[in-house]
Amino acid sequence: MKVLITGTTQGIGKAIAERFLKENHTVIGIDRQESSIDDVNYTHYQCDVRDYERLPELSGVNVLVNNAGTQNEQDIDVNLKALIHITEKYGIQKDIRSILNIGSASAHTGAEFPEYCASKAGILAYTKNVAMRVAPFNAICNSLDPGGVITPLNDCVINDPVLWEAIMNETPLKRWATAEEIAEWAYFLTVTNTFCTGQSILVDGGESINYNFIWKE
């Protein structure tokens, strides 16, 4: 299948791209940074998802994974508005089979930066809207909402022993997910799954049970 993924140069997005490439899918990545993925089935476009005029012209996308995002840095523009534009441009069309929006556990709890929570909560509603609109194509749309994940974006707390201990005390499984674990969920929801749609799948190791957000000042 032809798979388009945004935010593929590190963390969750890179892991998702590598998971699809492992199964020999054709993968296209969009990211504002250069990619280190070296695979004959991978094509990379270095472009900010907010730069609508420079987005590549692509047709026939079968799977769209909206992963590109930021934290406390123009969150609504990147995490929500750009996601909507990308989906309308590449996802609402006859060849689409699955759309996955990478949200956040914070959309369910509100326990993070204000604009970040708002941007991710908007994804929940938009996911349901898109699910209804792609259903005539026999396609599905869901959001995958991780809690803490071991990625470079979270290094400032992962590398702080005091904060990390406090975070682990809020996490029933006493660990965060790896990017590869989230990639497995992404692959399942877009390829294995063909019936679940319009849903927001919370994968946070039980962290949202406690609702306390811990971060570096």
C-alpha positions as CSV (number, residue, x, y, z in Angstrom):
1,M,0.0,0.0,0.0
2,K,1.0,3.6,-0.4
3,V,1.5,5.1,3.0
4,L,1.9,8.8,3.9
5,I,3.3,9.7,7.3
6,T,4.1,13.1,8.7
7,G,6.9,13.8,11.2
8,T,9.1,10.8,10.3
9,T,12.6,12.0,11.3
10,Q,12.5,10.8,14.9
11,G,10.5,9.3,17.7
12,I,7.1,7.8,17.0
13,G,6.9,8.9,13.3
14,K,10.2,7.3,12.4
15,A,9.2,4.1,14.2
16,I,5.9,4.0,12.3
17,A,7.6,4.5,9.0
18,E,10.1,1.7,9.7
19,R,7.3,-0.6,10.8
20,F,5.5,-0.1,7.4
21,L,8.8,-0.5,5.5
22,K,9.4,-3.8,7.3
23,E,6.3,-5.1,5.6
24,N,7.4,-3.7,2.2
25,H,4.8,-0.9,1.9
26,T,5.7,2.2,-0.1
27,V,6.2,4.9,2.5
28,I,6.3,8.7,1.9
29,G,7.5,10.9,4.7
30,I,7.0,14.7,5.3
31,D,9.1,16.4,7.9
32,R,10.8,19.8,8.3
33,Q,14.1,18.0,9.0
34,E,16.2,15.7,6.9
35,S,15.6,12.0,7.2
36,S,18.0,9.2,8.1
37,I,15.8,6.5,6.8
38,D,17.6,4.6,4.0
39,D,15.2,2.3,2.2
40,V,14.4,1.9,-1.5
41,N,10.6,2.1,-0.6
42,Y,10.9,5.4,1.3
43,T,10.6,8.9,-0.2
44,H,11.2,11.9,2.0
45,Y,9.9,15.4,1.5
46,Q,11.6,18.0,3.7
47,C,8.8,20.5,4.4
48,D,7.0,22.0,7.3
49,V,3.4,20.7,7.5
50,R,2.2,24.3,8.0
51,D,3.8,25.4,4.6
52,Y,0.7,24.5,2.6
53,E,2.1,25.9,-0.7
54,R,5.2,23.6,-0.5
55,L,3.4,20.3,0.3
56,P,4.0,17.7,-2.4
57,E,1.3,16.8,-4.9
58,L,0.5,13.1,-4.2
59,S,-2.3,10.9,-5.4
60,G,-3.5,7.4,-4.5
61,V,-2.6,7.5,-0.8
62,N,-4.0,4.3,0.9
63,V,-2.9,5.0,4.5
64,L,-2.4,8.4,6.1
65,V,-0.8,8.7,9.5
66,N,-0.9,12.2,10.9
67,N,2.0,12.1,13.3
68,A,3.7,15.5,13.0
69,G,3.3,17.5,16.1
70,T,5.0,19.9,18.6
71,Q,4.7,20.6,22.3
72,N,4.4,24.1,23.6
73,E,5.3,25.6,20.3
74,Q,2.4,26.9,18.1
75,D,0.6,23.7,19.1
76,I,-2.8,24.5,17.6
77,D,-1.3,25.5,14.2
78,V,0.9,22.4,13.9
79,N,-1.0,19.7,15.8
80,L,-4.5,20.6,14.7
81,K,-4.8,23.0,11.8
82,A,-2.0,21.4,9.8
83,L,-3.4,17.9,10.5
84,I,-6.7,19.0,9.2
85,H,-5.2,20.5,6.0
86,I,-3.1,17.3,5.4
87,T,-6.1,15.1,5.9
88,E,-8.3,17.1,3.6
89,K,-5.6,17.2,0.9
90,Y,-4.5,13.6,0.9
91,G,-7.0,11.6,2.9
92,I,-10.5,12.4,1.8
93,Q,-10.4,10.5,-1.6
94,K,-11.5,7.3,-3.1
95,D,-8.2,5.4,-2.7
96,I,-8.0,5.9,1.0
97,R,-8.3,2.9,3.3
98,S,-7.3,4.1,6.7
99,I,-6.4,7.4,8.4
100,L,-4.7,7.5,11.8
101,N,-4.3,10.7,13.8
102,I,-1.7,10.6,16.6
103,G,-3.3,12.3,19.5
104,S,-2.4,12.3,23.2
105,A,-3.6,11.0,26.5
106,S,-3.6,14.7,27.5
107,A,-6.7,15.2,25.2
108,H,-8.6,13.0,27.7
109,T,-7.2,14.4,30.9
110,G,-6.3,18.0,30.2
111,A,-3.1,17.4,32.2
112,E,-0.5,19.3,30.1
113,F,0.2,22.7,28.4
114,P,-3.1,24.5,27.6
115,E,-2.7,24.8,23.9
116,Y,-1.2,21.3,23.6
117,C,-4.3,19.8,25.4
118,A,-6.6,21.9,23.2
119,S,-4.9,20.9,20.0
120,K,-5.0,17.2,20.8
121,A,-8.6,17.4,22.1
122,G,-9.6,18.9,18.7
123,I,-8.2,15.8,17.0
124,L,-10.7,13.6,18.9
125,A,-13.7,15.5,17.4
126,Y,-12.1,15.8,14.0
127,T,-11.4,12.0,13.9
128,K,-15.1,11.3,14.3
129,N,-15.9,13.8,11.6
130,V,-13.5,12.2,9.2
131,A,-14.6,8.7,10.0
132,M,-18.1,9.6,8.8
133,R,-16.8,11.2,5.6
134,V,-14.5,8.3,4.5
135,A,-17.0,5.6,5.4
136,P,-18.5,5.7,1.8
137,F,-15.0,4.7,0.6
138,N,-15.1,1.7,3.0
139,A,-12.3,3.4,4.9
140,I,-11.7,4.0,8.6
141,C,-10.3,6.8,10.7
142,N,-9.2,6.6,14.3
143,S,-6.9,8.4,16.7
144,L,-4.1,6.8,18.7
145,D,-3.6,8.7,22.0
146,P,-0.3,7.7,23.7
147,G,0.7,8.7,27.2
148,G,4.4,9.0,28.0
149,V,6.7,7.7,25.2
150,I,10.5,7.4,25.2
151,T,11.4,9.9,22.5
152,P,13.9,12.8,22.2
153,L,11.0,15.2,22.7
154,N,10.8,14.0,26.3
155,D,14.5,14.0,27.2
156,C,14.2,16.9,29.6
157,V,12.2,14.8,32.1
158,I,13.6,11.4,31.2
159,N,17.1,12.6,32.1
160,D,16.0,14.3,35.3
161,P,16.2,11.6,38.1
162,V,13.8,13.5,40.5
163,L,11.2,14.2,37.9
164,W,11.5,10.7,36.4
165,E,10.9,9.1,39.8
166,A,7.8,11.3,40.3
167,I,6.5,10.4,36.8
168,M,7.0,6.7,37.4
169,N,5.0,7.0,40.7
170,E,2.1,8.2,38.5
171,T,2.4,5.3,36.0
172,P,0.9,2.0,37.1
173,L,3.2,0.0,34.8
174,K,6.3,1.9,36.1
175,R,7.6,2.6,32.6
176,W,6.8,4.6,29.4
177,A,6.1,3.1,26.0
178,T,8.8,2.8,23.4
179,A,8.3,4.4,20.0
180,E,8.3,0.9,18.6
181,E,5.4,-0.2,20.8
182,I,3.3,2.8,19.6
183,A,4.3,1.9,16.0
184,E,2.8,-1.6,16.5
185,W,-0.5,0.0,17.6
186,A,-0.4,2.3,14.6
187,Y,0.2,-0.6,12.2
188,F,-2.6,-2.6,13.8
189,L,-5.1,0.2,13.7
190,T,-4.4,1.0,10.0
191,V,-3.8,-2.4,8.4
192,T,-5.0,-5.2,10.6
193,N,-8.1,-3.3,11.8
194,T,-10.8,-2.9,9.1
195,F,-13.9,-2.2,11.2
196,C,-13.2,-0.1,14.3
197,T,-13.6,3.5,13.2
198,G,-14.3,7.0,14.8
199,Q,-12.6,5.9,18.0
200,S,-9.8,7.4,20.2
201,I,-7.5,4.6,21.4
202,L,-5.8,5.5,24.7
203,V,-2.5,3.8,25.2
204,D,-0.8,5.2,28.3
205,G,0.1,2.3,30.6
206,G,-2.7,3.5,33.0
207,E,-1.0,6.9,33.5
208,S,-4.3,8.8,32.9
209,I,-5.9,7.1,35.9
210,N,-4.0,9.5,38.2
211,Y,-4.4,12.7,36.1
212,N,-1.3,14.4,37.6
213,F,1.0,16.1,35.0
214,I,4.6,16.4,36.0
215,W,7.1,18.4,33.9
216,K,10.3,20.4,34.2
217,E,9.8,24.1,35.0
